[in-house]
Amino acid sequence: MSSLCVYFGTEMPDPRWAAELIDTDVVLEPYHPLVQRGAFRDAFPNSRRYVYVNPTTVDPWILERAATPPPLIGHDERWGLPRLDLDHRSGFDWAVASAVEVLRDHGETVDGLFVDDLDRLIPDRLDIAMDYIVQVTTRLDWEPGWFVNRAFDLWPLIEGLDAVLLEDITPELVAFEPVGRVRWVREIVIDNVRKARDRGVRIHSLGYADQESIRHGAARDEHLELELTGLVDSVTSGADRRLSDWRVSR
């Protein structure tokens, strides 16, 4: 079974620990020193290496240093990040160019991109989400591996889909979800996960520490918990939302 390591920060990992990881999908931000120095592969020689991109928001660190800022449309409600206005062509082009730049500069040391928040564009703007995938691939001279977060409707359309992340969805959490959420997991999540697994796509799940309170006072759906457990490659439970510590899923 594959493992997952998502790290959002700039600290370096323990070199022996990193080198000994096997069959692990490792995600780093584009500004991490290992990515910037082209040393991602050297540090994680036995892992699959992905660089984080988000076509719907702009990292404030990058925005402050942009000679020509892209068009924005307010801030993300959950994370407080500036949001790209993808209805403007220059906003869409900014998102594509940001991903292409990562792979063009470091394509020899990474396996692909971890694309966050594409589910924001679904279902109403599925065409924009797919066009993003197409345009990034078209502007490169090689086809990257794609590791996407949720965005279930998009999975069947991505030919080079390597892995998916079920953020906020772990077997332990869904076991205590309310009825409406359980129905969504059964009808949407489970169905798409099964189809993805049939294609050989790796399935990772991630839950946060501040979600643990959902267990209190709720009945446990053991059948659903076991069903999802049997479908995922890894589970990361109780993570800090900053994801700024080096850890590997179980």
C-alpha positions as CSV (number, residue, x, y, z in Angstrom):
1,M,0.0,0.0,0.0
2,S,1.2,3.5,-0.9
3,S,1.9,6.2,1.7
4,L,1.5,9.9,1.7
5,C,3.7,12.8,3.0
6,V,2.3,16.3,2.5
7,Y,4.6,19.1,3.9
8,F,3.9,22.8,3.6
9,G,6.9,24.6,4.9
10,T,10.6,25.3,4.3
11,E,12.3,23.1,6.8
12,M,14.5,20.3,5.5
13,P,13.6,16.7,6.3
14,D,15.9,14.3,8.1
15,P,18.0,13.0,5.1
16,R,18.1,9.4,6.3
17,W,14.4,9.3,6.9
18,A,13.6,10.8,3.5
19,A,15.9,8.4,1.6
20,E,14.4,5.4,3.3
21,L,10.8,6.2,2.3
22,I,9.5,3.7,-0.2
23,D,6.3,3.8,-2.3
24,T,5.4,7.2,-0.9
25,D,3.7,10.2,-2.6
26,V,5.6,13.3,-1.3
27,V,4.1,16.7,-1.9
28,L,6.1,20.0,-1.4
29,E,5.4,23.6,-2.1
30,P,7.2,25.1,-5.1
31,Y,9.2,27.4,-2.8
32,H,10.6,24.6,-0.7
33,P,14.5,24.5,-0.9
34,L,14.5,21.0,-2.3
35,V,12.3,22.1,-5.2
36,Q,14.1,25.3,-5.8
37,R,17.5,23.7,-5.8
38,G,16.4,20.8,-8.0
39,A,17.2,18.4,-5.2
40,F,13.8,16.9,-4.7
41,R,14.8,13.6,-6.3
42,D,18.1,13.4,-4.5
43,A,16.3,13.8,-1.1
44,F,13.5,11.3,-1.9
45,P,15.1,8.8,-4.3
46,N,12.5,6.0,-3.6
47,S,9.4,8.2,-3.6
48,R,7.1,9.8,-6.1
49,R,7.6,13.5,-6.0
50,Y,4.8,16.1,-6.6
51,V,4.9,19.9,-6.4
52,Y,1.8,21.7,-5.0
53,V,-0.2,24.1,-7.2
54,N,-3.5,25.7,-6.7
55,P,-5.2,27.2,-9.8
56,T,-7.9,29.0,-7.8
57,T,-5.7,31.0,-5.3
58,V,-2.4,32.9,-5.2
59,D,0.1,32.4,-2.4
60,P,0.6,35.8,-0.7
61,W,4.4,35.3,-0.8
62,I,4.3,35.0,-4.5
63,L,1.7,37.8,-4.9
64,E,4.0,40.2,-3.1
65,R,6.8,39.5,-5.5
66,A,4.8,39.6,-8.7
67,A,5.7,42.3,-11.2
68,T,2.2,42.2,-12.7
69,P,-0.3,40.8,-10.2
70,P,-3.1,38.7,-11.7
71,P,-6.8,39.7,-11.4
72,L,-8.3,38.7,-8.1
73,I,-11.8,38.2,-6.8
74,G,-11.8,38.5,-3.0
75,H,-10.3,36.0,-0.6
76,D,-10.8,32.3,0.1
77,E,-13.3,31.9,3.0
78,R,-11.6,28.9,4.5
79,W,-7.9,29.8,4.2
80,G,-8.0,33.6,3.7
81,L,-5.9,33.4,0.5
82,P,-6.4,35.8,-2.4
83,R,-8.5,34.1,-5.1
84,L,-7.8,34.2,-8.8
85,D,-10.5,35.5,-11.1
86,L,-10.5,32.6,-13.6
87,D,-13.2,34.3,-15.6
88,H,-10.6,36.7,-16.8
89,R,-8.2,35.2,-19.4
90,S,-5.2,36.7,-17.6
91,G,-6.2,35.0,-14.4
92,F,-6.5,31.6,-16.1
93,D,-3.2,32.1,-17.9
94,W,-1.5,33.0,-14.5
95,A,-2.7,29.7,-13.1
96,V,-1.4,27.7,-16.1
97,A,1.9,29.6,-16.2
98,S,2.5,29.0,-12.5
99,A,2.2,25.2,-13.0
100,V,4.2,25.2,-16.2
101,E,7.0,27.2,-14.6
102,V,7.4,24.6,-11.8
103,L,7.6,21.7,-14.2
104,R,9.7,23.5,-16.8
105,D,12.4,24.5,-14.2
106,H,12.3,21.2,-12.2
107,G,10.8,18.6,-14.5
108,E,13.8,16.3,-14.2
109,T,13.4,16.0,-10.4
110,V,9.6,15.7,-10.0
111,D,7.0,13.3,-11.2
112,G,4.1,15.7,-11.5
113,L,1.8,18.2,-9.8
114,F,-0.5,18.0,-6.8
115,V,-3.4,20.2,-7.8
116,D,-5.5,21.6,-5.0
117,D,-9.1,23.0,-5.0
118,L,-10.2,22.0,-8.5
119,D,-13.4,20.9,-6.8
120,R,-14.3,24.6,-6.4
121,L,-14.9,24.6,-10.2
122,I,-17.2,21.6,-10.2
123,P,-19.8,21.1,-11.4
124,D,-20.6,24.5,-12.9
125,R,-17.1,25.2,-14.4
126,L,-15.9,21.7,-15.1
127,D,-14.7,22.9,-18.5
128,I,-12.3,25.4,-16.9
129,A,-10.9,22.8,-14.7
130,M,-10.3,20.4,-17.6
131,D,-8.9,23.2,-19.8
132,Y,-6.4,23.9,-17.0
133,I,-5.1,20.3,-17.1
134,V,-5.0,20.4,-21.0
135,Q,-3.2,23.7,-21.2
136,V,-0.5,22.8,-18.7
137,T,0.2,19.6,-20.5
138,T,0.1,21.3,-23.9
139,R,2.7,23.9,-22.9
140,L,5.2,21.3,-21.6
141,D,7.3,18.9,-23.7
142,W,6.3,16.0,-21.4
143,E,3.1,14.8,-19.7
144,P,3.2,15.2,-15.9
145,G,1.6,12.9,-13.5
146,W,-1.5,14.3,-11.9
147,F,-2.4,14.1,-8.2
148,V,-5.6,15.9,-7.5
149,N,-7.6,16.8,-4.4
150,R,-11.2,15.6,-4.5
151,A,-12.8,17.1,-7.8
152,F,-14.6,13.7,-8.4
153,D,-16.2,14.6,-11.7
154,L,-12.8,15.4,-13.1
155,W,-11.2,12.1,-12.3
156,P,-12.5,10.1,-15.3
157,L,-11.4,12.9,-17.7
158,I,-7.7,12.9,-16.6
159,E,-5.9,10.3,-18.6
160,G,-2.6,10.6,-16.6
161,L,-4.2,10.5,-13.2
162,D,-1.7,9.1,-10.7
163,A,-3.3,9.6,-7.3
164,V,-6.2,11.4,-5.5
165,L,-6.6,12.9,-2.1
166,L,-9.8,12.6,0.0
167,E,-9.3,15.7,2.1
168,D,-11.6,15.9,5.1
169,I,-12.7,12.3,4.3
170,T,-11.1,9.4,6.3
171,P,-12.7,6.1,7.4
172,E,-12.7,7.2,11.0
173,L,-14.5,10.5,10.2
174,V,-17.1,9.2,7.8
175,A,-18.2,6.6,10.4
176,F,-19.6,9.5,12.6
177,E,-20.9,11.8,9.8
178,P,-24.6,12.9,9.8
179,V,-27.0,11.2,7.5
180,G,-26.7,13.7,4.6
181,R,-23.0,13.5,4.5
182,V,-23.0,9.7,4.7
183,R,-25.4,9.6,1.7
184,W,-22.9,11.8,-0.2
185,V,-20.0,9.6,0.7
186,R,-21.8,6.4,-0.4
187,E,-23.2,7.8,-3.6
188,I,-20.4,10.1,-4.8
189,V,-17.2,9.3,-3.0
190,I,-17.3,5.5,-2.8
191,D,-18.5,5.2,-6.4
192,N,-15.7,7.4,-7.8
193,V,-13.0,5.8,-5.6
194,R,-13.9,2.3,-6.8
195,K,-13.7,3.4,-10.4
196,A,-10.4,5.2,-9.8
197,R,-8.9,2.1,-8.1
198,D,-9.9,0.0,-11.1
199,R,-7.7,2.3,-13.2
200,G,-4.8,1.8,-10.8
201,V,-5.1,5.3,-9.2
202,R,-3.7,5.5,-5.7
203,I,-6.2,6.8,-3.1
204,H,-5.1,8.8,0.0
205,S,-7.3,10.2,2.7
206,L,-6.6,13.1,5.1
207,G,-8.4,14.4,8.2
208,Y,-7.5,17.2,10.5
209,A,-7.2,17.4,14.3
210,D,-10.0,19.9,14.6
211,Q,-12.4,17.5,13.1
212,E,-12.0,14.9,15.9
213,S,-14.9,16.4,17.9
214,I,-17.3,14.9,15.3
215,R,-17.0,11.6,17.2
216,H,-18.6,12.9,20.4
217,G,-22.2,11.9,20.8
218,A,-22.7,10.3,17.4
219,A,-23.5,6.8,16.4
220,R,-20.8,4.9,14.5
221,D,-21.4,3.5,11.0
222,E,-18.9,0.6,11.2
223,H,-19.9,-0.8,7.8
224,L,-19.1,2.5,6.0
225,E,-15.9,2.8,7.9
226,L,-14.7,-0.7,6.9
227,E,-15.8,-0.1,3.3
228,L,-13.8,3.0,2.9
229,T,-10.8,1.5,4.8
230,G,-10.7,-1.2,2.2
231,L,-10.6,1.3,-0.7
232,V,-7.9,3.7,0.5
233,D,-4.1,3.2,0.3
234,S,-3.3,5.5,3.2
235,V,-4.9,7.5,6.0
236,T,-3.5,10.6,7.6
237,S,-5.4,11.4,10.8
238,G,-5.3,14.3,13.2
239,A,-3.2,16.5,11.0
240,D,-2.5,20.1,11.9
241,R,-4.1,22.3,9.2
242,R,-0.8,24.0,8.5
243,L,0.6,20.6,7.4
244,S,4.0,22.0,8.5
245,D,5.4,18.8,10.2
246,W,7.1,16.0,8.4
247,R,5.0,12.9,8.8
248,V,3.9,9.9,6.8
249,S,0.4,8.4,6.6
250,R,-0.3,5.0,8.0
